[in-house]
Amino acid sequence: MHLDCDVLNPGIVPTDYAHEGGLSLEDLRVACEVIAQGEVIGIEIAEFQNSWSSNGIPVSPAPLIEALRPILKMMRSA
């Protein structure tokens, strides 16, 4: 599975690109529940910047990881 974080609504995680009308973290979680019903052999996360600005305070990926939990949980149990 490949996730470009710039498909998320702006302001959820830092990205180089911001596009209105993207997914919420809840939308992502629900999508991950559906995807986790199949076989997932790997996950790649792209376009996640570590801060909102150059040399800014690092942003925790915890909310994003929580939204991905259905897939991560399925992969761990496989």
QUIRA-V396945 format. One record per helix or strand of 3 or more residues. SS is the DSSP state (2 for helix, 1 for strand). FROM is the first residue (numbers start at 1). LEN is the number of residues. If there is no record, write none. Layout:
ss=SS from=FROM len=LEN
ss=SS from=FROM len=LEN
This chain:
ss=1 from=2 len=3
ss=2 from=5 len=3
ss=2 from=25 len=11
ss=1 from=44 len=3
ss=2 from=62 len=16
